[in-house]
């Protein structure tokens, strides 16, 4: 039972780290365009991270992304040491990338860690290849969707506001950034909180089905569909959305500098367009039930809006370095998780 509690706590710690690691995704543009101060921006983002819980629960009516994440590893190969190792590796890689200011994907870190620990435990037959390939494909598709939607929205806005005075347009779109930032924060909360929900849920299901530990009633989750029908397990999504919101409040200033200034210098119009396109992309992936990287989406959107102004406005060298970090995230996390699993196996 102690190990199970440790895993749940680690999962929420990962969610907290995800919040401060990815805070830059929602607020980098409003900070860099001076719409909000850094403190006000993180509070704004955190509030809407948490609002996403009520949208998922009462409007969407399901947690589809959490269900997808829970299927990364085949049920018969899920053990407490596997989940412990995957979470530990994901936390380590997130902290490393945060320290160096690299906006990597917390999503793919978690997936890579979970899969890597399972492979170390029982080989490649333990993972659900189709699910992992689907998630991995969005390493390319997510920023590409963000880039294309960012460029299209930027072109559309330029056409609509073609007769507006530049100073008036800039002032108006700076205000609109509050709306686009709120929508992006909701998308971030919907997408990223559910990944940890999936890990906690599959842990409880695995333990309950195996019968190794007698769980109290409020933890006896036997099937993922119970999230829809039984309010007893609301503590799982509530805890996950709360953890990510608290993490967002702590901010991620090193990554904010990369997202807000190093890729391209943003105006109020470009900030609004990049955030709006990112939010739309995240809502689309929520409908598709595909866990994607908020980092990848917003980076692609910033590149797309900057490229409309002129291709040279985007610092492509910085962007290429980010892409390399994205590509390496899953394999590096998987290797770290395998090492952790082999170490943990010596003591458990």
C-alpha positions as CSV (number, residue, x, y, z in Angstrom):
1,X,0.0,0.0,0.0
2,X,2.9,2.3,0.8
3,X,4.3,1.9,-2.7
4,X,0.9,2.7,-4.2
5,X,0.7,5.9,-2.2
6,X,4.2,6.9,-3.2
7,X,3.3,6.4,-6.9
8,X,0.2,8.6,-6.6
9,X,2.2,11.3,-4.8
10,X,4.9,11.1,-7.5
11,X,2.3,11.3,-10.2
12,X,0.9,14.5,-8.7
13,X,4.5,15.9,-8.3
14,X,5.0,15.2,-12.0
15,X,1.8,17.1,-12.7
16,X,3.0,20.0,-10.6
17,X,6.4,20.0,-12.4
18,X,4.5,19.9,-15.7
19,X,2.7,23.0,-14.6
20,X,5.8,25.1,-14.0
21,X,7.6,23.5,-16.9
22,X,4.8,24.3,-19.3
23,X,3.6,27.6,-17.8
24,X,5.5,29.4,-20.5
25,X,3.3,27.8,-23.2
26,X,0.3,29.8,-22.0
27,X,1.9,33.1,-20.9
28,X,5.1,33.6,-22.8
29,X,3.4,35.8,-25.4
30,X,1.4,37.9,-23.0
31,X,4.5,38.5,-20.9
32,X,6.8,39.2,-23.9
33,X,4.2,41.7,-25.4
34,X,3.8,43.3,-21.9
35,X,0.0,42.6,-21.7
36,X,0.4,41.2,-18.2
37,X,3.2,41.2,-15.6
38,X,4.8,37.7,-15.1
39,X,3.0,37.2,-11.8
40,X,-0.4,38.2,-13.1
41,X,0.1,36.1,-16.1
42,X,0.9,32.9,-14.2
43,X,-2.1,33.5,-11.9
44,X,-4.3,34.0,-15.0
45,X,-3.1,30.8,-16.6
46,X,-3.4,28.8,-13.4
47,X,-7.0,29.8,-12.9
48,X,-8.0,28.6,-16.4
49,X,-5.9,25.4,-16.0
50,X,-8.3,24.6,-13.2
51,X,-11.4,25.8,-15.0
52,X,-10.6,23.0,-17.5
53,X,-11.6,20.4,-14.9
54,X,-15.2,21.6,-15.0
55,X,-15.2,21.8,-18.8
56,X,-14.0,18.2,-19.0
57,X,-16.4,17.0,-16.4
58,X,-19.6,18.8,-17.2
59,X,-19.3,19.9,-20.8
60,X,-17.2,17.4,-22.6
61,X,-18.4,14.6,-20.2
62,X,-15.3,12.4,-20.5
63,X,-11.5,12.2,-20.1
64,X,-10.6,10.7,-23.5
65,X,-6.9,11.6,-23.4
66,X,-6.5,10.0,-20.0
67,X,-8.0,6.8,-21.5
68,X,-5.5,6.9,-24.4
69,X,-2.5,7.3,-22.1
70,X,-3.7,4.4,-19.9
71,X,-3.4,2.1,-23.0
72,X,0.3,2.8,-23.6
73,X,1.3,-0.4,-21.9
74,X,-0.8,-3.6,-22.0
75,X,-2.6,-4.2,-18.8
76,X,-1.0,-7.6,-17.9
77,X,2.4,-6.0,-17.9
78,X,1.6,-3.0,-15.6
79,X,3.1,-3.3,-12.2
80,X,3.8,-0.8,-9.4
81,X,7.6,-0.9,-10.1
82,X,7.0,-0.2,-13.8
83,X,4.9,2.8,-13.0
84,X,7.2,4.0,-10.3
85,X,10.2,3.8,-12.7
86,X,8.4,5.5,-15.5
87,X,7.3,8.4,-13.3
88,X,10.7,8.8,-11.7
89,X,12.4,9.0,-15.1
90,X,9.8,11.5,-16.4
91,X,10.4,13.8,-13.4
92,X,14.2,13.7,-13.9
93,X,14.0,14.5,-17.6
94,X,11.5,17.3,-17.0
95,X,13.8,18.9,-14.4
96,X,16.8,18.6,-16.6
97,X,15.1,20.3,-19.6
98,X,13.6,23.0,-17.2
99,X,17.1,23.7,-15.8
100,X,18.5,24.3,-19.3
101,X,15.5,26.2,-20.4
102,X,14.5,23.7,-23.1
103,X,10.7,23.6,-23.8
104,X,10.5,19.9,-24.2
105,X,7.3,17.8,-24.0
106,X,6.1,16.7,-20.6
107,X,3.6,14.5,-22.5
108,X,6.2,12.5,-24.4
109,X,8.5,12.4,-21.4
110,X,5.7,10.6,-19.5
111,X,4.9,8.3,-22.4
112,X,8.5,7.5,-23.0
113,X,9.1,6.7,-19.3
114,X,6.1,4.5,-18.9
115,X,6.9,2.5,-22.1
116,X,10.7,2.3,-21.3
117,X,10.0,0.8,-17.8
118,X,7.5,-1.7,-19.3
119,X,10.1,-2.8,-21.9
120,X,12.7,-3.2,-19.3
121,X,10.2,-5.3,-17.3
122,X,8.9,-7.6,-20.1
123,X,10.3,-6.6,-23.5
124,X,8.7,-4.9,-26.4
125,X,5.7,-7.1,-26.4
126,X,4.5,-5.3,-23.2
127,X,3.7,-2.0,-25.0
128,X,0.8,-1.1,-27.2
129,X,2.7,-0.2,-30.4
130,X,-0.2,1.5,-32.2
131,X,-1.0,3.8,-29.4
132,X,2.7,4.8,-29.0
133,X,3.1,5.4,-32.7
134,X,0.0,7.5,-32.8
135,X,1.3,9.7,-29.9
136,X,4.8,9.8,-31.4
137,X,3.5,10.9,-34.8
138,X,2.2,14.1,-33.2
139,X,5.8,15.1,-32.5
140,X,5.7,16.2,-36.1
141,X,2.0,16.7,-36.6
142,X,1.3,18.9,-33.5
143,X,3.8,21.7,-34.3
144,X,2.9,21.4,-38.0
145,X,-0.8,21.9,-37.2
146,X,0.2,24.8,-34.9
147,X,2.4,26.4,-37.6
148,X,-0.2,26.1,-40.4
149,X,-3.1,27.3,-38.2
150,X,-0.9,30.1,-36.8
151,X,0.0,31.3,-40.4
152,X,-3.7,31.0,-41.6
153,X,-5.1,33.0,-38.6
154,X,-2.3,35.6,-39.0
155,X,-3.2,36.0,-42.7
156,X,-6.9,36.2,-41.9
157,X,-6.4,38.8,-39.2
158,X,-4.1,40.9,-41.4
159,X,-6.9,40.9,-44.0
160,X,-9.7,41.8,-41.6
161,X,-7.7,44.6,-39.9
162,X,-6.0,45.9,-43.1
163,X,-7.7,49.3,-42.8
164,X,-7.2,49.7,-39.1
165,X,-4.6,52.1,-37.7
166,X,-1.5,50.1,-36.6
167,X,-1.5,51.6,-33.1
168,X,-5.2,50.9,-32.6
169,X,-4.9,47.4,-33.9
170,X,-1.9,46.7,-31.7
171,X,-3.8,48.0,-28.6
172,X,-6.9,46.0,-29.4
173,X,-5.1,42.7,-30.0
174,X,-3.1,43.1,-26.8
175,X,-6.4,43.1,-25.0
176,X,-7.7,40.1,-27.0
177,X,-4.6,38.2,-25.9
178,X,-6.2,37.9,-22.5
179,X,-9.0,35.8,-24.2
180,X,-6.6,33.8,-26.3
181,X,-4.3,33.1,-23.3
182,X,-7.3,31.9,-21.3
183,X,-8.4,29.6,-24.1
184,X,-4.8,28.3,-24.4
185,X,-4.6,27.7,-20.6
186,X,-7.9,25.7,-20.7
187,X,-6.5,23.6,-23.6
188,X,-3.3,23.1,-21.6
189,X,-5.2,22.0,-18.6
190,X,-7.5,19.7,-20.6
191,X,-4.6,18.0,-22.4
192,X,-1.8,17.8,-19.8
193,X,-3.8,17.0,-16.6
194,X,-5.4,14.0,-18.2
195,X,-2.0,12.3,-18.9
196,X,-1.3,11.9,-15.2
197,X,-5.0,10.9,-14.6
198,X,-4.4,8.1,-17.0
199,X,-1.4,6.9,-15.1
200,X,-3.1,7.0,-11.7
201,X,-6.2,5.3,-13.1
202,X,-4.4,2.4,-14.7
203,X,-2.4,2.0,-11.5
204,X,-5.5,1.6,-9.4
205,X,-7.2,-0.6,-12.0
206,X,-4.1,-2.9,-12.2
207,X,-3.9,-3.2,-8.4
208,X,-7.6,-3.7,-7.9
209,X,-7.8,-6.4,-10.7
210,X,-4.7,-8.3,-9.4
211,X,-6.1,-8.3,-5.8
212,X,-2.6,-7.9,-4.4
213,X,-3.7,-5.0,-2.2
214,X,-7.1,-4.6,-0.6
215,X,-8.0,-1.0,-1.5
216,X,-10.4,1.2,0.3
217,X,-13.7,1.8,-1.5
218,X,-12.7,5.3,-2.8
219,X,-9.7,3.7,-4.6
220,X,-11.4,0.6,-6.0
221,X,-11.4,1.5,-9.7
222,X,-11.9,-1.5,-11.9
223,X,-12.6,0.0,-15.3
224,X,-11.8,3.4,-16.9
225,X,-15.5,3.9,-17.8
226,X,-16.3,4.4,-14.1
227,X,-14.9,7.9,-14.5
228,X,-18.1,8.7,-16.4
229,X,-20.6,7.1,-14.1
230,X,-19.3,7.3,-10.6
231,X,-18.5,10.5,-8.8
232,X,-16.5,8.6,-6.2
233,X,-13.4,9.0,-8.3
234,X,-13.6,12.7,-8.9
235,X,-10.7,13.1,-6.5
236,X,-8.4,11.8,-9.3
237,X,-9.1,14.5,-11.9
238,X,-9.6,17.2,-9.2
239,X,-6.2,16.4,-7.7
240,X,-4.5,16.4,-11.1
241,X,-6.0,19.7,-12.3
242,X,-5.2,21.3,-9.0
243,X,-1.6,20.1,-9.1
244,X,-1.0,21.5,-12.6
245,X,-2.6,24.8,-11.7
246,X,-0.4,25.1,-8.6
247,X,2.6,24.3,-10.7
248,X,1.7,26.9,-13.2
249,X,1.6,29.6,-10.5
250,X,5.3,28.9,-9.8
251,X,6.1,29.8,-13.4
252,X,8.9,28.6,-15.7
253,X,10.9,31.7,-16.4
254,X,13.8,30.1,-18.2
255,X,11.5,28.6,-20.8
256,X,9.4,31.8,-21.0
257,X,12.5,33.5,-22.4
258,X,12.9,30.9,-25.1
259,X,9.2,30.8,-26.1
260,X,8.6,34.6,-25.9
261,X,11.8,36.0,-27.4
262,X,14.3,33.6,-28.9
263,X,12.0,32.0,-31.5
264,X,10.8,35.3,-32.9
265,X,9.9,38.7,-31.5
266,X,6.2,39.0,-31.1
267,X,3.7,41.9,-31.4
268,X,0.3,42.0,-29.8
269,X,-1.3,40.8,-33.1
270,X,1.1,37.9,-33.5
271,X,0.7,37.0,-29.8
272,X,-3.0,36.7,-30.2
273,X,-2.8,34.7,-33.4
274,X,-0.2,32.2,-32.0
275,X,-2.3,31.7,-28.8
276,X,-5.6,31.4,-30.7
277,X,-4.2,28.9,-33.2
278,X,-2.7,26.8,-30.4
279,X,-5.9,26.7,-28.4
280,X,-7.8,25.6,-31.5
281,X,-5.3,22.9,-32.2
282,X,-5.5,21.6,-28.6
283,X,-9.3,21.5,-28.6
284,X,-9.1,19.5,-31.9
285,X,-6.7,17.0,-30.3
286,X,-9.0,16.8,-27.2
287,X,-11.8,15.8,-29.6
288,X,-9.5,13.2,-31.2
289,X,-8.5,12.0,-27.8
290,X,-4.8,12.2,-28.7
291,X,-2.3,13.4,-26.0
292,X,-0.1,16.0,-27.6
293,X,2.6,18.4,-26.4
294,X,1.3,21.9,-25.6
295,X,4.9,23.0,-26.0
296,X,5.1,21.6,-29.6
297,X,1.8,23.3,-30.5
298,X,2.6,26.7,-29.3
299,X,6.1,26.6,-30.7
300,X,4.8,25.8,-34.1
301,X,2.1,28.5,-33.8
302,X,4.7,31.1,-32.9
303,X,6.8,30.0,-35.9
304,X,3.8,30.2,-38.2
305,X,2.8,33.7,-37.2
306,X,6.4,34.9,-37.4
307,X,6.9,33.4,-40.8
308,X,3.9,35.3,-42.2
309,X,5.7,38.6,-41.4
310,X,8.8,37.4,-43.1
311,X,10.7,34.1,-43.0
312,X,13.8,35.7,-41.6
313,X,11.8,36.8,-38.6
314,X,11.9,33.3,-37.2
315,X,15.2,32.2,-35.7
316,X,15.2,28.8,-37.4
317,X,18.4,27.7,-35.7
318,X,16.8,27.9,-32.3
319,X,13.7,26.1,-33.7
320,X,15.8,23.3,-35.1
321,X,17.5,22.8,-31.7
322,X,14.1,22.6,-30.1
323,X,13.0,19.9,-32.7
324,X,16.0,17.8,-31.8
325,X,15.1,18.0,-28.1
326,X,11.6,16.9,-29.0
327,X,12.7,13.9,-31.1
328,X,15.1,12.8,-28.3
329,X,12.5,13.1,-25.5
330,X,10.8,9.7,-25.9
331,X,13.9,7.5,-26.3
332,X,15.9,9.3,-23.6
333,X,13.0,9.1,-21.2
334,X,12.6,5.4,-22.1
335,X,16.3,4.7,-21.4
336,X,16.2,6.6,-18.1
337,X,13.1,4.6,-17.1
338,X,14.8,1.3,-18.0
339,X,17.8,2.2,-15.9
340,X,15.6,3.2,-12.9
341,X,13.5,0.0,-13.3
342,X,16.6,-2.2,-13.2
343,X,17.8,-0.3,-10.1
344,X,14.5,-0.5,-8.4
345,X,14.2,-4.2,-9.1
346,X,17.3,-4.8,-7.0
347,X,15.3,-3.6,-3.9
348,X,11.7,-4.5,-4.6
